[in-house]
Amino acid sequence: MKKPHANETPGLDRKKDELLHYGREMIALGLTTGSGGNLSILLREEDRILISPSGVAYAAMTRDDVVTCDRQGRVIRGTRRPSSELGFHLALYDHRPDIGAVVHTHSVFATTLACMHREIPAVHYLVGFAGHKVPLAPYATFGTPALANAIIDTIGQSNAVLMANHGLVAVGPDLAAAFNVAEEIELVARIYYQTLVAGEPQILSTQQMDEVLEKFKGYGRPMEK
């Protein structure tokens, strides 16, 4: 294992390794290709973020490629340019204090629906990983303040949002949770697309989804003694 750089800590290196791991998982699970999409982690105590670099394939990415920025987007450490979507990552962290990580994918079925300008309704209860549904943000050019504003105006309290003609953004308290949202919502997107092809999807009611979200509160937690 590489030794930490000056002014870095083993904890920071672990966070970088986590970002590298989930970047490669995005490729392995078909949630993006090449260097597409991006990931970031909020370092709350340091008031910094780690973000994937622009234009570097995940398979070749190293700790040295991961960029550290302050909350205004200035590069603090790293020789690469941060992702072109740094703006909406920063906007999400400013918008919702519960967000600790952001994952942006070009997953095929979610992106297909985004290109159809369709949000993802409660066609399957697993949409609950995002909320009652996955809303759709209007199209804006990638890497622009307009796109960041569109995402913030649309996401509400959801853990995922589609960007028209672009892809998916998932958020969570940490990177593992945000990645899990991205993975589960791609499954729901595929199911929804297939039901649209096969016939008329039957959508769960608000009450039914309220019950799902209530049960989700205990999902993954240990049993009480």
Phi, psi and omega per residue, in radians:
M1 nan 2.455 -3.126
K2 -1.236 2.530 3.080
K3 -1.287 2.613 3.102
P4 -1.073 2.580 3.023
H5 -1.222 2.913 3.029
A6 -1.018 2.500 3.141
N7 1.233 0.109 3.081
E8 -1.928 2.873 -3.113
T9 -2.184 2.777 3.044
P10 -0.974 -0.600 3.112
G11 -1.088 -0.690 3.115
L12 -1.175 -0.716 3.089
D13 -1.077 -0.654 3.097
R14 -1.107 -0.689 3.099
K15 -1.135 -0.701 3.090
K16 -1.106 -0.739 3.112
D17 -1.093 -0.632 3.100
E18 -1.115 -0.752 3.109
L19 -1.098 -0.756 3.106
L20 -1.080 -0.735 -3.140
H21 -1.043 -0.863 -3.079
Y22 -1.288 -0.457 3.003
G23 -1.088 -0.744 3.122
R24 -1.250 -0.573 3.059
E25 -1.118 -0.621 3.091
M26 -1.029 -0.723 3.110
I27 -1.201 -0.830 -3.066
A28 -1.063 -0.612 -3.096
L29 -1.647 0.086 3.086
G30 1.272 0.437 3.139
L31 -1.487 -0.188 3.021
T32 -2.871 -3.115 3.104
T33 -2.355 2.661 3.036
G34 0.994 -2.045 3.102
S35 -1.922 0.258 -3.071
G36 -1.189 2.680 -3.124
G37 1.290 -3.061 -3.124
N38 -2.897 2.850 -3.140
L39 -2.443 2.636 3.034
S40 -2.594 2.766 3.104
I41 -2.277 2.305 3.051
L42 -1.492 2.184 3.038
L43 -1.683 1.648 -2.970
R44 -1.094 -0.806 -3.072
E45 -1.130 -0.641 -3.125
E46 -1.523 -0.198 -3.065
D47 0.972 0.783 3.136
R48 -2.296 2.934 2.973
I49 -2.259 2.581 2.927
L50 -1.741 2.349 -3.127
I51 -2.470 2.595 3.103
S52 -1.154 2.610 -3.121
P53 -1.369 2.894 3.107
S54 -1.428 2.250 2.949
G55 1.308 0.325 3.102
V56 -1.923 2.171 3.141
A57 -1.098 2.435 -3.094
Y58 -1.074 -0.591 -3.119
A59 -1.108 -0.496 -3.094
A60 -1.794 -0.083 -3.025
M61 -1.220 2.449 3.109
T62 -2.177 3.015 3.075
R63 -0.933 -0.691 -3.090
D64 -1.119 -0.372 -3.125
D65 -1.448 -0.393 -3.125
V66 -1.193 2.355 -3.034
V67 -1.803 2.362 3.032
T68 -1.809 2.197 -3.136
C69 -2.180 2.725 2.976
D70 -1.476 3.121 -3.038
R71 -1.281 -0.105 3.035
Q72 -1.714 -0.009 3.089
G73 1.611 0.091 3.103
R74 -1.381 2.394 -3.141
V75 -1.287 2.152 3.123
I76 -1.663 -0.678 -3.110
R77 -2.617 2.409 3.108
G78 2.230 2.640 -3.123
T79 -1.793 -0.179 3.133
R80 -1.606 2.815 2.967
R81 -1.357 2.436 3.069
P82 -1.185 2.831 3.095
S83 -0.814 2.519 3.107
S84 -1.097 -0.293 -3.138
E85 -1.689 0.308 3.113
L86 -0.877 -0.644 -3.076
G87 -1.008 -0.783 -3.105
F88 -1.357 -0.420 3.017
H89 -1.115 -0.855 3.120
L90 -1.053 -0.728 -3.126
A91 -1.098 -0.695 3.132
L92 -1.145 -0.743 3.109
Y93 -1.111 -0.638 3.108
D94 -1.253 -0.572 -3.025
H95 -1.344 -0.673 -3.045
R96 -2.323 1.995 -3.118
P97 -1.177 -0.241 3.124
D98 -1.403 -0.205 -3.083
I99 -1.485 2.181 3.110
G100 -2.068 -0.098 3.125
A101 -2.807 2.671 -3.119
V102 -2.331 2.365 3.074
V103 -2.214 2.191 3.078
H104 -2.024 2.164 -3.126
T105 -2.121 2.871 2.955
H106 -1.998 0.676 -3.095
S107 -1.011 2.450 -2.852
V108 -1.086 -0.869 -3.035
F109 -1.316 -0.690 3.065
A110 -1.087 -0.731 3.139
T111 -1.203 -0.621 3.071
T112 -1.025 -0.819 3.119
L113 -1.131 -0.661 3.092
A114 -1.090 -0.622 3.106
C115 -1.300 -0.367 3.032
M116 -1.516 -0.046 -3.075
H117 1.009 0.788 3.082
R118 -2.032 2.298 2.936
E119 -1.344 2.975 3.130
I120 -1.819 1.913 3.141
P121 -1.420 -3.059 -3.112
A122 -1.426 1.120 3.105
V123 -1.333 -0.399 3.104
H124 -2.524 2.536 -3.036
Y125 -1.101 -0.358 3.135
L126 -1.181 -0.165 2.992
V127 -1.060 -0.302 3.100
G128 -1.043 -0.322 3.025
F129 -1.071 -0.455 3.071
A130 -1.688 -0.637 -3.045
G131 2.563 -2.576 3.112
H132 -1.252 -0.420 3.141
K133 -2.871 3.096 2.986
V134 -1.970 1.894 -3.098
P135 -1.283 2.905 -3.097
L136 -2.006 2.118 3.038
A137 -1.487 2.461 3.132
P138 -1.116 2.755 -3.092
Y139 -1.138 2.440 2.943
A140 -2.636 2.670 -3.107
T141 -1.063 2.433 -3.111
F142 -1.044 2.572 3.061
G143 1.262 0.291 -3.103
T144 -1.959 2.736 3.021
P145 -1.014 -0.539 3.130
A146 -1.080 -0.674 3.119
L147 -1.204 -0.754 3.105
A148 -1.031 -0.764 3.128
N149 -1.120 -0.685 3.138
A150 -1.096 -0.724 3.129
I151 -1.139 -0.819 -3.121
I152 -1.106 -0.694 -3.134
D153 -1.202 -0.328 -3.011
T154 -1.847 -0.629 -2.898
I155 -1.157 -0.563 -3.104
G156 0.989 -2.277 3.092
Q157 -1.759 0.194 3.120
S158 -1.208 2.744 3.043
N159 -1.697 0.113 3.107
A160 -2.716 2.650 3.072
V161 -2.577 2.440 3.008
L162 -1.534 2.493 3.025
M163 -1.873 2.101 -3.071
A164 -0.925 2.311 3.099
N165 0.991 0.572 -3.063
H166 -2.544 -1.197 -3.078
G167 2.957 -2.660 -3.039
L168 -2.119 2.494 2.961
V169 -2.098 2.258 3.096
A170 -2.147 2.533 -3.128
V171 -2.292 2.817 3.104
G172 -2.943 3.042 3.123
P173 -1.190 -0.392 3.077
D174 -2.598 3.052 -3.017
L175 -1.196 -0.653 3.113
A176 -1.054 -0.744 -3.136
A177 -1.179 -0.760 3.134
A178 -1.102 -0.717 3.112
F179 -1.129 -0.698 3.117
N180 -1.055 -0.713 3.080
V181 -1.049 -0.833 -3.130
A182 -1.036 -0.722 -3.124
E183 -1.184 -0.812 -3.115
E184 -1.177 -0.664 -3.126
I185 -1.224 -0.538 3.040
E186 -1.118 -0.671 3.061
L187 -1.076 -0.816 -3.140
V188 -1.116 -0.662 3.109
A189 -1.080 -0.712 3.107
R190 -1.129 -0.774 3.116
I191 -1.053 -0.792 -3.120
Y192 -1.097 -0.789 3.128
Y193 -1.043 -0.763 -3.119
Q194 -1.163 -0.619 3.085
T195 -1.204 -0.579 3.078
L196 -1.137 -0.659 3.126
V197 -1.229 -0.690 -3.043
A198 -1.401 -0.496 -3.072
G199 2.984 -2.410 -3.082
E200 -1.853 1.996 3.131
P201 -1.113 2.509 3.045
Q202 -1.783 2.035 -2.988
I203 -1.678 2.382 3.084
L204 -1.149 2.577 -3.123
S205 -1.361 2.905 3.070
T206 -1.031 -0.726 3.129
Q207 -1.097 -0.758 3.118
Q208 -1.089 -0.699 3.122
M209 -1.265 -0.549 3.039
D210 -1.027 -0.723 3.127
E211 -1.146 -0.707 3.102
V212 -1.075 -0.828 -3.089
L213 -1.146 -0.570 3.078
E214 -1.148 -0.750 3.118
K215 -1.181 -0.568 3.139
F216 -1.124 -0.376 -3.111
K217 -1.066 -0.493 3.114
G218 -1.749 0.103 -3.075
Y219 -1.182 2.211 3.084
G220 1.413 -0.005 -3.135
R221 -1.591 2.612 3.115
P222 -1.195 2.750 3.117
M223 -1.178 2.510 3.059
E224 -1.336 2.462 -3.137
K225 -1.504 nan nan
